[in-house]
Every structure is written in structure tokens, then in C-alpha cells.
Amino acid sequence: MVRDPLNSLPKYVASTTLTEPLAWRNSTLLQGDVSQAVAALKQEDGGALHVIGSAELVQTLVPRT
């Protein structure tokens, strides 16, 4: 039984200061352009993507018209 479901889920980290390997289990550092990396993730099979803790990242990902 998993005591902490968040630890068992894949996590994608957008950072300009961190390097791999990341300490948090099941974490992957997004490389290159974050918008392109997230767009590629959205094309894969899997559940919804959630942003935790970064209003600046959300603004980067929201399409501008």
C-alpha cells in the first residue's frame, strides 16, 4: 500500500537551477523550452497534468492570443 500517493506519481520539474538526478522519487527535470516540453508531455498517454506552486510557470504555459 502506498502511503503517499504523490510520491508514486510521475513528476516533471521546470527549473533553471536544478540538475538531475532529482531527489524526489519519480521526478524528471524538463529540458529546453518548457512550453515545448509540456506540449510533448500532453501528447503522451497518461492522466491530466497539474501545476503545483508556480504562477510564473502557469503564465508561461497559457497561450497568448
PDB file with SEQRES, HELIX, SHEET and CRYST1 records, atoms N, CA, C and O in Angstrom:
SEQRES   1 A   65  MET VAL ARG ASP PRO LEU ASN SER LEU PRO LYS TYR VAL          
SEQRES   2 A   65  ALA SER THR THR LEU THR GLU PRO LEU ALA TRP ARG ASN          
SEQRES   3 A   65  SER THR LEU LEU GLN GLY ASP VAL SER GLN ALA VAL ALA          
SEQRES   4 A   65  ALA LEU LYS GLN GLU ASP GLY GLY ALA LEU HIS VAL ILE          
SEQRES   5 A   65  GLY SER ALA GLU LEU VAL GLN THR LEU VAL PRO ARG THR          
HELIX    1 AA1 PRO A    5  SER A    8  1                                   4    
HELIX    2 AA2 VAL A   34  GLN A   43  1                                  10    
HELIX    3 AA3 ALA A   55  LEU A   61  1                                   7    
SHEET    1 AA1 2 LYS A  11  VAL A  13  0                                        
SHEET    2 AA1 2 SER A  27  LEU A  29  1                                        
CRYST1    1.000    1.000    1.000  90.00  90.00  90.00 P 1           1          
ATOM      1  N   MET A   1       0.849  -1.197   0.000  1.00  0.00           N  
ATOM      2  CA  MET A   1       0.000   0.000   0.000  1.00  0.00           C  
ATOM      3  C   MET A   1       0.884   1.247   0.000  1.00  0.00           C  
ATOM      4  O   MET A   1       1.834   1.350   0.777  1.00  0.00           O  
ATOM      5  N   VAL A   2       0.562   2.174  -0.868  1.00  0.00           N  
ATOM      6  CA  VAL A   2       1.325   3.412  -0.943  1.00  0.00           C  
ATOM      7  C   VAL A   2       0.759   4.384   0.074  1.00  0.00           C  
ATOM      8  O   VAL A   2      -0.432   4.695   0.061  1.00  0.00           O  
ATOM      9  N   ARG A   3       1.625   4.859   0.955  1.00  0.00           N  
ATOM     10  CA  ARG A   3       1.174   5.777   2.000  1.00  0.00           C  
ATOM     11  C   ARG A   3       1.034   7.194   1.486  1.00  0.00           C  
ATOM     12  O   ARG A   3       0.190   7.945   1.974  1.00  0.00           O  
ATOM     13  N   ASP A   4       1.830   7.569   0.527  1.00  0.00           N  
ATOM     14  CA  ASP A   4       1.796   8.920  -0.012  1.00  0.00           C  
ATOM     15  C   ASP A   4       1.654   8.842  -1.530  1.00  0.00           C  
ATOM     16  O   ASP A   4       2.653   8.691  -2.234  1.00  0.00           O  
ATOM     17  N   PRO A   5       0.430   8.942  -2.042  1.00  0.00           N  
ATOM     18  CA  PRO A   5       0.207   8.762  -3.479  1.00  0.00           C  
ATOM     19  C   PRO A   5       1.027   9.722  -4.351  1.00  0.00           C  
ATOM     20  O   PRO A   5       1.420   9.351  -5.457  1.00  0.00           O  
ATOM     21  N   LEU A   6       1.287  10.924  -3.886  1.00  0.00           N  
ATOM     22  CA  LEU A   6       2.039  11.885  -4.683  1.00  0.00           C  
ATOM     23  C   LEU A   6       3.449  11.368  -4.987  1.00  0.00           C  
ATOM     24  O   LEU A   6       3.977  11.608  -6.073  1.00  0.00           O  
ATOM     25  N   ASN A   7       4.051  10.670  -4.043  1.00  0.00           N  
ATOM     26  CA  ASN A   7       5.398  10.140  -4.269  1.00  0.00           C  
ATOM     27  C   ASN A   7       5.425   9.062  -5.334  1.00  0.00           C  
ATOM     28  O   ASN A   7       6.455   8.860  -5.978  1.00  0.00           O  
ATOM     29  N   SER A   8       4.317   8.365  -5.533  1.00  0.00           N  
ATOM     30  CA  SER A   8       4.291   7.282  -6.518  1.00  0.00           C  
ATOM     31  C   SER A   8       4.001   7.776  -7.930  1.00  0.00           C  
ATOM     32  O   SER A   8       4.224   7.041  -8.892  1.00  0.00           O  
ATOM     33  N   LEU A   9       3.515   8.989  -8.074  1.00  0.00           N  
ATOM     34  CA  LEU A   9       3.168   9.538  -9.392  1.00  0.00           C  
ATOM     35  C   LEU A   9       4.384  10.148 -10.072  1.00  0.00           C  
ATOM     36  O   LEU A   9       5.306  10.599  -9.393  1.00  0.00           O  
ATOM     37  N   PRO A  10       4.401  10.169 -11.405  1.00  0.00           N  
ATOM     38  CA  PRO A  10       5.495  10.859 -12.097  1.00  0.00           C  
ATOM     39  C   PRO A  10       5.372  12.366 -11.897  1.00  0.00           C  
ATOM     40  O   PRO A  10       4.273  12.921 -11.884  1.00  0.00           O  
ATOM     41  N   LYS A  11       6.512  13.006 -11.742  1.00  0.00           N  
ATOM     42  CA  LYS A  11       6.552  14.460 -11.556  1.00  0.00           C  
ATOM     43  C   LYS A  11       7.529  15.045 -12.568  1.00  0.00           C  
ATOM     44  O   LYS A  11       8.591  14.476 -12.822  1.00  0.00           O  
ATOM     45  N   TYR A  12       7.164  16.177 -13.137  1.00  0.00           N  
ATOM     46  CA  TYR A  12       8.006  16.857 -14.117  1.00  0.00           C  
ATOM     47  C   TYR A  12       8.344  18.221 -13.545  1.00  0.00           C  
ATOM     48  O   TYR A  12       7.450  19.002 -13.219  1.00  0.00           O  
ATOM     49  N   VAL A  13       9.625  18.508 -13.422  1.00  0.00           N  
ATOM     50  CA  VAL A  13      10.093  19.706 -12.734  1.00  0.00           C  
ATOM     51  C   VAL A  13      10.650  20.693 -13.748  1.00  0.00           C  
ATOM     52  O   VAL A  13      11.531  20.355 -14.538  1.00  0.00           O  
ATOM     53  N   ALA A  14      10.125  21.922 -13.719  1.00  0.00           N  
ATOM     54  CA  ALA A  14      10.642  23.010 -14.549  1.00  0.00           C  
ATOM     55  C   ALA A  14      11.540  23.861 -13.666  1.00  0.00           C  
ATOM     56  O   ALA A  14      11.065  24.498 -12.727  1.00  0.00           O  
ATOM     57  N   SER A  15      12.828  23.875 -13.960  1.00  0.00           N  
ATOM     58  CA  SER A  15      13.776  24.626 -13.147  1.00  0.00           C  
ATOM     59  C   SER A  15      14.956  25.060 -13.991  1.00  0.00           C  
ATOM     60  O   SER A  15      15.404  24.343 -14.885  1.00  0.00           O  
ATOM     61  N   THR A  16      15.449  26.248 -13.689  1.00  0.00           N  
ATOM     62  CA  THR A  16      16.670  26.714 -14.342  1.00  0.00           C  
ATOM     63  C   THR A  16      17.881  26.531 -13.435  1.00  0.00           C  
ATOM     64  O   THR A  16      19.007  26.821 -13.839  1.00  0.00           O  
ATOM     65  N   THR A  17      17.656  26.049 -12.207  1.00  0.00           N  
ATOM     66  CA  THR A  17      18.770  25.908 -11.262  1.00  0.00           C  
ATOM     67  C   THR A  17      19.053  24.472 -10.849  1.00  0.00           C  
ATOM     68  O   THR A  17      20.171  24.169 -10.432  1.00  0.00           O  
ATOM     69  N   LEU A  18      18.068  23.576 -10.953  1.00  0.00           N  
ATOM     70  CA  LEU A  18      18.269  22.195 -10.531  1.00  0.00           C  
ATOM     71  C   LEU A  18      18.936  21.383 -11.629  1.00  0.00           C  
ATOM     72  O   LEU A  18      18.867  21.724 -12.810  1.00  0.00           O  
ATOM     73  N   THR A  19      19.580  20.306 -11.215  1.00  0.00           N  
ATOM     74  CA  THR A  19      20.162  19.351 -12.158  1.00  0.00           C  
ATOM     75  C   THR A  19      19.737  17.953 -11.738  1.00  0.00           C  
ATOM     76  O   THR A  19      19.375  17.717 -10.586  1.00  0.00           O  
ATOM     77  N   GLU A  20      19.789  17.028 -12.696  1.00  0.00           N  
ATOM     78  CA  GLU A  20      19.461  15.636 -12.383  1.00  0.00           C  
ATOM     79  C   GLU A  20      20.701  14.946 -11.855  1.00  0.00           C  
ATOM     80  O   GLU A  20      21.813  15.318 -12.230  1.00  0.00           O  
ATOM     81  N   PRO A  21      20.548  13.976 -11.015  1.00  0.00           N  
ATOM     82  CA  PRO A  21      19.291  13.367 -10.590  1.00  0.00           C  
ATOM     83  C   PRO A  21      18.597  14.218  -9.521  1.00  0.00           C  
ATOM     84  O   PRO A  21      19.243  14.833  -8.672  1.00  0.00           O  
ATOM     85  N   LEU A  22      17.267  14.232  -9.591  1.00  0.00           N  
ATOM     86  CA  LEU A  22      16.465  14.950  -8.602  1.00  0.00           C  
ATOM     87  C   LEU A  22      16.209  14.036  -7.402  1.00  0.00           C  
ATOM     88  O   LEU A  22      16.090  12.819  -7.550  1.00  0.00           O  
ATOM     89  N   ALA A  23      16.126  14.627  -6.235  1.00  0.00           N  
ATOM     90  CA  ALA A  23      15.970  13.848  -5.006  1.00  0.00           C  
ATOM     91  C   ALA A  23      14.568  13.262  -4.858  1.00  0.00           C  
ATOM     92  O   ALA A  23      14.408  12.195  -4.266  1.00  0.00           O  
ATOM     93  N   TRP A  24      13.546  13.948  -5.390  1.00  0.00           N  
ATOM     94  CA  TRP A  24      12.171  13.483  -5.212  1.00  0.00           C  
ATOM     95  C   TRP A  24      11.908  12.305  -6.127  1.00  0.00           C  
ATOM     96  O   TRP A  24      12.123  12.395  -7.336  1.00  0.00           O  
ATOM     97  N   ARG A  25      11.451  11.214  -5.569  1.00  0.00           N  
ATOM     98  CA  ARG A  25      11.195   9.983  -6.317  1.00  0.00           C  
ATOM     99  C   ARG A  25      10.262  10.235  -7.495  1.00  0.00           C  
ATOM    100  O   ARG A  25       9.314  11.013  -7.391  1.00  0.00           O  
ATOM    101  N   ASN A  26      10.538   9.569  -8.620  1.00  0.00           N  
ATOM    102  CA  ASN A  26       9.727   9.645  -9.841  1.00  0.00           C  
ATOM    103  C   ASN A  26       9.687  11.050 -10.447  1.00  0.00           C  
ATOM    104  O   ASN A  26       8.692  11.435 -11.062  1.00  0.00           O  
ATOM    105  N   SER A  27      10.770  11.814 -10.273  1.00  0.00           N  
ATOM    106  CA  SER A  27      10.835  13.172 -10.817  1.00  0.00           C  
ATOM    107  C   SER A  27      11.754  13.242 -12.017  1.00  0.00           C  
ATOM    108  O   SER A  27      12.804  12.602 -12.055  1.00  0.00           O  
ATOM    109  N   THR A  28      11.341  14.034 -13.004  1.00  0.00           N  
ATOM    110  CA  THR A  28      12.128  14.248 -14.209  1.00  0.00           C  
ATOM    111  C   THR A  28      12.255  15.747 -14.431  1.00  0.00           C  
ATOM    112  O   THR A  28      11.267  16.476 -14.355  1.00  0.00           O  
ATOM    113  N   LEU A  29      13.460  16.201 -14.704  1.00  0.00           N  
ATOM    114  CA  LEU A  29      13.700  17.606 -14.995  1.00  0.00           C  
ATOM    115  C   LEU A  29      13.363  17.875 -16.456  1.00  0.00           C  
ATOM    116  O   LEU A  29      13.878  17.196 -17.344  1.00  0.00           O  
ATOM    117  N   LEU A  30      12.504  18.857 -16.714  1.00  0.00           N  
ATOM    118  CA  LEU A  30      12.168  19.228 -18.087  1.00  0.00           C  
ATOM    119  C   LEU A  30      13.355  19.963 -18.699  1.00  0.00           C  
ATOM    120  O   LEU A  30      13.912  20.878 -18.093  1.00  0.00           O  
ATOM    121  N   GLN A  31      13.731  19.557 -19.891  1.00  0.00           N  
ATOM    122  CA  GLN A  31      14.890  20.132 -20.571  1.00  0.00           C  
ATOM    123  C   GLN A  31      14.440  21.082 -21.673  1.00  0.00           C  
ATOM    124  O   GLN A  31      13.388  20.883 -22.280  1.00  0.00           O  
ATOM    125  N   GLY A  32      15.231  22.105 -21.928  1.00  0.00           N  
ATOM    126  CA  GLY A  32      14.950  23.025 -23.030  1.00  0.00           C  
ATOM    127  C   GLY A  32      13.766  23.927 -22.762  1.00  0.00           C  
ATOM    128  O   GLY A  32      13.503  24.315 -21.624  1.00  0.00           O  
ATOM    129  N   ASP A  33      13.058  24.254 -23.826  1.00  0.00           N  
ATOM    130  CA  ASP A  33      11.892  25.134 -23.742  1.00  0.00           C  
ATOM    131  C   ASP A  33      10.766  24.441 -22.986  1.00  0.00           C  
ATOM    132  O   ASP A  33      10.288  23.386 -23.403  1.00  0.00           O  
ATOM    133  N   VAL A  34      10.345  25.032 -21.880  1.00  0.00           N  
ATOM    134  CA  VAL A  34       9.340  24.411 -21.012  1.00  0.00           C  
ATOM    135  C   VAL A  34       8.014  24.239 -21.734  1.00  0.00           C  
ATOM    136  O   VAL A  34       7.370  23.199 -21.593  1.00  0.00           O  
ATOM    137  N   SER A  35       7.594  25.232 -22.503  1.00  0.00           N  
ATOM    138  CA  SER A  35       6.321  25.131 -23.223  1.00  0.00           C  
ATOM    139  C   SER A  35       6.337  23.957 -24.189  1.00  0.00           C  
ATOM    140  O   SER A  35       5.352  23.226 -24.291  1.00  0.00           O  
ATOM    141  N   GLN A  36       7.443  23.769 -24.897  1.00  0.00           N  
ATOM    142  CA  GLN A  36       7.555  22.647 -25.830  1.00  0.00           C  
ATOM    143  C   GLN A  36       7.600  21.319 -25.085  1.00  0.00           C  
ATOM    144  O   GLN A  36       7.010  20.335 -25.533  1.00  0.00           O  
ATOM    145  N   ALA A  37       8.299  21.283 -23.949  1.00  0.00           N  
ATOM    146  CA  ALA A  37       8.387  20.048 -23.162  1.00  0.00           C  
ATOM    147  C   ALA A  37       7.013  19.640 -22.638  1.00  0.00           C  
ATOM    148  O   ALA A  37       6.666  18.459 -22.657  1.00  0.00           O  
ATOM    149  N   VAL A  38       6.234  20.610 -22.171  1.00  0.00           N  
ATOM    150  CA  VAL A  38       4.885  20.309 -21.668  1.00  0.00           C  
ATOM    151  C   VAL A  38       3.973  19.903 -22.817  1.00  0.00           C  
ATOM    152  O   VAL A  38       3.159  18.993 -22.662  1.00  0.00           O  
ATOM    153  N   ALA A  39       4.093  20.555 -23.959  1.00  0.00           N  
ATOM    154  CA  ALA A  39       3.287  20.171 -25.128  1.00  0.00           C  
ATOM    155  C   ALA A  39       3.570  18.720 -25.510  1.00  0.00           C  
ATOM    156  O   ALA A  39       2.650  17.981 -25.860  1.00  0.00           O  
ATOM    157  N   ALA A  40       4.832  18.309 -25.445  1.00  0.00           N  
ATOM    158  CA  ALA A  40       5.189  16.923 -25.756  1.00  0.00           C  
ATOM    159  C   ALA A  40       4.591  15.967 -24.723  1.00  0.00           C  
ATOM    160  O   ALA A  40       4.113  14.892 -25.085  1.00  0.00           O  
ATOM    161  N   LEU A  41       4.612  16.339 -23.460  1.00  0.00           N  
ATOM    162  CA  LEU A  41       4.005  15.501 -22.413  1.00  0.00           C  
ATOM    163  C   LEU A  41       2.506  15.335 -22.646  1.00  0.00           C  
ATOM    164  O   LEU A  41       1.957  14.256 -22.425  1.00  0.00           O  
ATOM    165  N   LYS A  42       1.847  16.396 -23.088  1.00  0.00           N  
ATOM    166  CA  LYS A  42       0.405  16.333 -23.327  1.00  0.00           C  
ATOM    167  C   LYS A  42       0.051  15.389 -24.464  1.00  0.00           C  
ATOM    168  O   LYS A  42      -1.074  14.894 -24.531  1.00  0.00           O  
ATOM    169  N   GLN A  43       1.000  15.135 -25.360  1.00  0.00           N  
ATOM    170  CA  GLN A  43       0.762  14.228 -26.481  1.00  0.00           C  
ATOM    171  C   GLN A  43       0.888  12.756 -26.068  1.00  0.00           C  
ATOM    172  O   GLN A  43       0.432  11.867 -26.788  1.00  0.00           O  
ATOM    173  N   GLU A  44       1.510  12.500 -24.905  1.00  0.00           N  
ATOM    174  CA  GLU A  44       1.692  11.131 -24.435  1.00  0.00           C  
ATOM    175  C   GLU A  44       0.416  10.621 -23.775  1.00  0.00           C  
ATOM    176  O   GLU A  44      -0.429  11.404 -23.342  1.00  0.00           O  
ATOM    177  N   ASP A  45       0.291   9.294 -23.705  1.00  0.00           N  
ATOM    178  CA  ASP A  45      -0.817   8.693 -22.963  1.00  0.00           C  
ATOM    179  C   ASP A  45      -0.577   8.920 -21.480  1.00  0.00           C  
ATOM    180  O   ASP A  45       0.553   8.819 -21.004  1.00  0.00           O  
ATOM    181  N   GLY A  46      -1.625   9.221 -20.765  1.00  0.00           N  
ATOM    182  CA  GLY A  46      -1.495   9.434 -19.331  1.00  0.00           C  
ATOM    183  C   GLY A  46      -2.582  10.348 -18.833  1.00  0.00           C  
ATOM    184  O   GLY A  46      -3.448  10.791 -19.587  1.00  0.00           O  
ATOM    185  N   GLY A  47      -2.520  10.618 -17.562  1.00  0.00           N  
ATOM    186  CA  GLY A  47      -3.536  11.450 -16.936  1.00  0.00           C  
ATOM    187  C   GLY A  47      -3.286  12.933 -17.154  1.00  0.00           C  
ATOM    188  O   GLY A  47      -2.393  13.339 -17.899  1.00  0.00           O  
ATOM    189  N   ALA A  48      -4.099  13.716 -16.484  1.00  0.00           N  
ATOM    190  CA  ALA A  48      -4.002  15.167 -16.568  1.00  0.00           C  
ATOM    191  C   ALA A  48      -2.697  15.649 -15.942  1.00  0.00           C  
ATOM    192  O   ALA A  48      -2.147  15.008 -15.047  1.00  0.00           O  
ATOM    193  N   LEU A  49      -2.216  16.780 -16.427  1.00  0.00           N  
ATOM    194  CA  LEU A  49      -1.042  17.416 -15.851  1.00  0.00           C  
ATOM    195  C   LEU A  49      -1.512  18.509 -14.899  1.00  0.00           C  
ATOM    196  O   LEU A  49      -2.450  19.247 -15.201  1.00  0.00           O  
ATOM    197  N   HIS A  50      -0.858  18.605 -13.757  1.00  0.00           N  
ATOM    198  CA  HIS A  50      -1.204  19.615 -12.752  1.00  0.00           C  
ATOM    199  C   HIS A  50       0.032  20.436 -12.432  1.00  0.00           C  
ATOM    200  O   HIS A  50       1.132  19.893 -12.319  1.00  0.00           O  
ATOM    201  N   VAL A  51      -0.145  21.742 -12.286  1.00  0.00           N  
ATOM    202  CA  VAL A  51       0.954  22.624 -11.903  1.00  0.00           C  
ATOM    203  C   VAL A  51       0.795  22.935 -10.426  1.00  0.00           C  
ATOM    204  O   VAL A  51      -0.263  23.371  -9.972  1.00  0.00           O  
ATOM    205  N   ILE A  52       1.873  22.700  -9.687  1.00  0.00           N  
ATOM    206  CA  ILE A  52       1.846  22.965  -8.247  1.00  0.00           C  
ATOM    207  C   ILE A  52       2.886  24.039  -7.929  1.00  0.00           C  
ATOM    208  O   ILE A  52       4.083  23.835  -8.131  1.00  0.00           O  
ATOM    209  N   GLY A  53       2.418  25.180  -7.429  1.00  0.00           N  
ATOM    210  CA  GLY A  53       3.315  26.153  -6.830  1.00  0.00           C  
ATOM    211  C   GLY A  53       4.026  27.141  -7.723  1.00  0.00           C  
ATOM    212  O   GLY A  53       5.046  27.684  -7.297  1.00  0.00           O  
ATOM    213  N   SER A  54       3.564  27.416  -8.937  1.00  0.00           N  
ATOM    214  CA  SER A  54       4.288  28.382  -9.752  1.00  0.00           C  
ATOM    215  C   SER A  54       3.354  29.156 -10.674  1.00  0.00           C  
ATOM    216  O   SER A  54       2.998  28.685 -11.754  1.00  0.00           O  
ATOM    217  N   ALA A  55       2.968  30.336 -10.240  1.00  0.00           N  
ATOM    218  CA  ALA A  55       2.138  31.197 -11.085  1.00  0.00           C  
ATOM    219  C   ALA A  55       2.910  31.628 -12.320  1.00  0.00           C  
ATOM    220  O   ALA A  55       2.321  31.784 -13.390  1.00  0.00           O  
ATOM    221  N   GLU A  56       4.208  31.823 -12.194  1.00  0.00           N  
ATOM    222  CA  GLU A  56       5.032  32.219 -13.342  1.00  0.00           C  
ATOM    223  C   GLU A  56       5.045  31.120 -14.398  1.00  0.00           C  
ATOM    224  O   GLU A  56       4.963  31.407 -15.592  1.00  0.00           O  
ATOM    225  N   LEU A  57       5.146  29.860 -13.966  1.00  0.00           N  
ATOM    226  CA  LEU A  57       5.110  28.745 -14.916  1.00  0.00           C  
ATOM    227  C   LEU A  57       3.765  28.679 -15.619  1.00  0.00           C  
ATOM    228  O   LEU A  57       3.713  28.464 -16.829  1.00  0.00           O  
ATOM    229  N   VAL A  58       2.685  28.861 -14.886  1.00  0.00           N  
ATOM    230  CA  VAL A  58       1.347  28.827 -15.485  1.00  0.00           C  
ATOM    231  C   VAL A  58       1.252  29.907 -16.557  1.00  0.00           C  
ATOM    232  O   VAL A  58       0.744  29.651 -17.649  1.00  0.00           O  
ATOM    233  N   GLN A  59       1.730  31.096 -16.261  1.00  0.00           N  
ATOM    234  CA  GLN A  59       1.676  32.180 -17.255  1.00  0.00           C  
ATOM    235  C   GLN A  59       2.480  31.830 -18.502  1.00  0.00           C  
ATOM    236  O   GLN A  59       2.105  32.217 -19.608  1.00  0.00           O  
ATOM    237  N   THR A  60       3.581  31.105 -18.334  1.00  0.00           N  
ATOM    238  CA  THR A  60       4.401  30.670 -19.461  1.00  0.00           C  
ATOM    239  C   THR A  60       3.642  29.691 -20.340  1.00  0.00           C  
ATOM    240  O   THR A  60       3.810  29.687 -21.560  1.00  0.00           O  
ATOM    241  N   LEU A  61       2.799  28.853 -19.718  1.00  0.00           N  
ATOM    242  CA  LEU A  61       2.116  27.795 -20.432  1.00  0.00           C  
ATOM    243  C   LEU A  61       0.784  28.218 -21.049  1.00  0.00           C  
ATOM    244  O   LEU A  61       0.267  27.526 -21.926  1.00  0.00           O  
ATOM    245  N   VAL A  62       0.224  29.339 -20.609  1.00  0.00           N  
ATOM    246  CA  VAL A  62      -1.062  29.807 -21.135  1.00  0.00           C  
ATOM    247  C   VAL A  62      -0.843  30.444 -22.502  1.00  0.00           C  
ATOM    248  O   VAL A  62      -0.040  31.367 -22.637  1.00  0.00           O  
ATOM    249  N   PRO A  63      -1.557  29.952 -23.518  1.00  0.00           N  
ATOM    250  CA  PRO A  63      -1.384  30.533 -24.864  1.00  0.00           C  
ATOM    251  C   PRO A  63      -1.812  32.002 -24.888  1.00  0.00           C  
ATOM    252  O   PRO A  63      -2.814  32.390 -24.287  1.00  0.00           O  
ATOM    253  N   ARG A  64      -1.036  32.784 -25.586  1.00  0.00           N  
ATOM    254  CA  ARG A  64      -1.374  34.210 -25.733  1.00  0.00           C  
ATOM    255  C   ARG A  64      -2.036  34.408 -27.092  1.00  0.00           C  
ATOM    256  O   ARG A  64      -1.597  33.853 -28.099  1.00  0.00           O  
ATOM    257  N   THR A  65      -3.106  35.215 -27.101  1.00  0.00           N  
ATOM    258  CA  THR A  65      -3.797  35.486 -28.369  1.00  0.00           C  
ATOM    259  C   THR A  65      -3.678  36.940 -28.751  1.00  0.00           C  
ATOM    260  O   THR A  65      -4.199  37.351 -29.788  1.00  0.00           O  
TER     261      THR A  65                                                      
END                                                                             
